[in-house]
Amino acid sequence: MSRWSLRIRVPDRPGSLGQLATSIGALRGDVVSFDISERGEGFAVDQFLIDFPESVPPELMRREVTIEDGFEVLSLVPIADP
């Protein structure tokens, strides 16, 4: 497994976090920690630490968590030696 820091802007509406968690799980990702960094009118910025299998390329991670309009990856950074 490799650990990644994901900072993502999501729509602030019921079900958004669940959609994101489902996308992470579909890639066999394991959420290690989660924090709501910011909330504004109609959006939230969330920070995750996620363990992904080594076989999952970053481009696929980025594409799969950008579920629909309103989901925007702000950063996706590998964390050395989790």
C-alpha positions in Angstrom: 0.0 0.0 0.0 1.1 3.6 -0.5 -0.3 6.6 1.4 -1.6 9.7 -0.3 -2.8 13.0 0.9 -5.9 14.1 -1.0 -7.3 17.6 -0.7 -10.6 17.9 -2.6 -13.4 20.5 -3.0 -16.8 18.8 -2.9 -20.4 20.1 -3.1 -21.8 20.8 0.4 -24.9 18.6 0.1 -26.1 15.4 1.6 -24.4 12.3 0.0 -21.3 14.0 -1.4 -19.0 12.5 1.2 -20.6 9.1 0.7 -20.1 9.3 -3.1 -16.5 10.2 -2.6 -16.0 7.3 -0.1 -17.6 4.9 -2.6 -15.1 6.0 -5.3 -12.2 5.6 -3.0 -13.4 2.1 -2.0 -13.9 1.1 -5.6 -10.1 1.6 -6.0 -9.5 -0.5 -2.9 -8.5 2.6 -1.0 -8.6 2.8 2.7 -9.3 6.1 4.4 -6.9 6.6 7.3 -8.0 10.0 8.3 -10.4 12.8 7.2 -10.8 16.5 8.1 -13.1 19.2 6.8 -10.7 22.0 6.2 -13.1 24.7 5.0 -16.8 25.3 4.3 -18.2 27.9 2.1 -21.5 28.6 0.5 -22.3 25.4 -1.4 -18.9 23.7 -1.0 -16.5 22.1 1.4 -12.8 21.4 1.2 -11.9 18.0 2.7 -8.5 16.6 3.5 -7.9 12.8 3.5 -5.1 10.5 4.1 -5.7 7.4 2.1 -3.8 4.1 1.6 -4.1 2.8 -2.0 -2.7 -0.4 -3.5 0.7 0.2 -5.2 -1.0 -0.8 -8.5 -3.3 2.2 -8.6 -1.8 5.0 -10.6 -2.2 8.6 -9.5 -4.0 9.5 -12.7 -6.7 6.9 -12.0 -7.0 8.1 -8.4 -7.6 11.7 -9.6 -10.0 10.7 -12.3 -12.1 8.4 -10.1 -12.6 10.8 -7.2 -13.6 13.6 -9.6 -17.1 12.1 -9.7 -19.1 14.8 -11.3 -19.2 18.6 -11.6 -18.4 20.2 -8.3 -15.8 17.7 -7.3 -12.3 19.2 -7.8 -9.0 17.7 -6.7 -6.9 20.5 -5.2 -3.9 18.3 -4.5 -2.9 14.6 -4.5 0.5 14.0 -2.9 2.2 10.8 -2.0 3.3 10.5 1.6 6.7 8.9 2.2 6.9 5.8 4.5 3.4 5.8 6.1 
